[in-house]
Amino acid sequence: MPSRVAVVTDSTASLPAQLAERFEIITVPMQLQIGKDLIDEAYVPTERLLAAMRAEVPITTQPPAPDAFFWAYQDAWAKGADTIVSVHVSPRLSPAADSAKAAAVKSRVPVHIVDSHSSGMTLGFAALAAARIAQTGGNAQHARGVAEQRGRNAKVLIYVDTLEYLRRGGRISGAAAMVGNVLSVKPLLTVNDGQVEPFDKVLGADRAIAKLIDRAVSIADGKQIDIAVEHFAAEPKGRELLTELRKRIPHARDFVLTQVSAAIGANVGPGALAVTVSPF
């Protein structure tokens, strides 16, 4: 009898709800510490988060508790799964995978933990790839292997409107943030094996976004790919970016527009945009 594979991920995957539902992906929410309140990010409206950020209320992100993953695995088992592929944000960005591993020990069925090497739609596409295999009757080893490959091979290109929120989150130094903000230099960032790194610096927002598009086109050239545009509190700009990428990369299979999770948004700040190029 074929195995029934369930796919679980954490909310930094930033999957649109309709995609997660269509592919039966169980998403476990990260937690946000906003001042004294610790809240599952699913219950944090964007406006509340933005207000707290503007007011400089201390905000930190926390991984889901092991119990949250345990109950997600229980839910998958109750729905008929006999094995689980659990795909997560890089351990260098969050210890969410540690919580998943702790829960996996207590799971009624085997759990295969996958490191996506990043977050956002790099993780989202990896989870979707595993779910596609599961829905077509593939086994856990195949689903796990495909998810690992998608995570390793994807490239994310990030534009931030200000470096201030990355500074607050400890992702860059205060000196780097000050130089960028004072001189209107917009660094373009990427994630390499869980590390946020700059790949270019451009004067002005319009030039920076144009450079981001050019780099995405170069990466996509000649490859079978999916494309995601991610934003935080910048949907109109995200739609403009997606429209331009559709023109410049017409051979892409799927195009996805999504707002990043609150846990990511708290680090990149309003106005942030990203393009994920995910070969398959």
BELWOJO-V349017 format. One record per pair of residues at least 6 apart in sequence whose C-alpha atoms are under 6 Angstrom apart, sorted by sequence separation. I is the first residue (numbers start at 1). J is the second residue. If there is no record, write none. Layout:
# BELWOJO-V349017
<<I J> <I J>>
This chain:
# BELWOJO-V349017
<<32 38> <166 172> <167 173> <190 196> <191 197> <202 208> <32 39> <104 111> <116 123> <167 174> <190 197> <231 238> <31 39> <189 197> <31 40> <32 41> <88 97> <189 198> <30 40> <31 41> <133 143> <188 198> <189 199> <29 40> <30 41> <188 199> <29 41> <188 200> <130 143> <164 177> <187 200> <188 201> <163 177> <187 201> <186 201> <11 27> <186 202> <8 25> <10 27> <11 28> <130 147> <185 202> <186 203> <7 25> <8 26> <9 27> <10 28> <11 29> <129 147> <185 203> <8 27> <10 29> <11 30> <184 204> <126 147> <35 57> <35 58> <126 150> <34 59> <90 115> <126 151> <33 59> <83 109> <85 111> <86 112> <87 113> <90 116> <226 252> <33 60> <82 109> <83 110> <84 111> <85 112> <86 113> <87 114> <88 115> <89 116> <90 117> <225 252> <226 253> <228 255> <230 257> <232 259> <32 60> <88 116> <90 118> <226 254> <227 255> <228 256> <229 257> <230 258> <231 259> <232 260> <32 61> <89 118> <122 151> <159 188> <228 257> <230 259> <231 260> <31 61> <32 62> <89 119> <158 188> <230 260> <31 62> <69 100> <158 189> <31 63> <122 154> <157 189> <158 190> <30 63> <63 96> <66 99> <70 103> <157 190> <232 265> <30 64> <69 103> <117 151> <156 190> <116 151> <66 102> <66 103> <233 270> <234 271> <232 270> <233 271> <232 271> <232 272> <231 272> <231 273> <230 273> <230 274> <229 274> <229 275> <228 275> <228 276> <227 276> <227 277> <226 278> <225 278> <225 279> <224 279> <225 280> <224 280> <6 81> <5 81> <117 193> <118 194> <4 81> <7 84> <9 86> <117 194> <4 82> <5 83> <6 84> <7 85> <8 86> <9 87> <10 88> <5 84> <7 86> <9 88> <169 267> <93 194> <166 267> <92 194> <165 267> <166 268> <165 268> <90 194> <165 269> <13 119> <14 120> <12 119> <13 120> <12 120> <13 121> <23 131> <15 124> <13 123> <161 271> <13 124> <161 272> <160 272> <159 272> <159 273> <158 273> <159 274> <158 274> <157 274> <157 275> <156 275> <156 276> <155 276> <155 277> <154 277> <7 131> <154 278> <5 134> <61 263> <16 258> <14 260> <14 261> <12 261>>
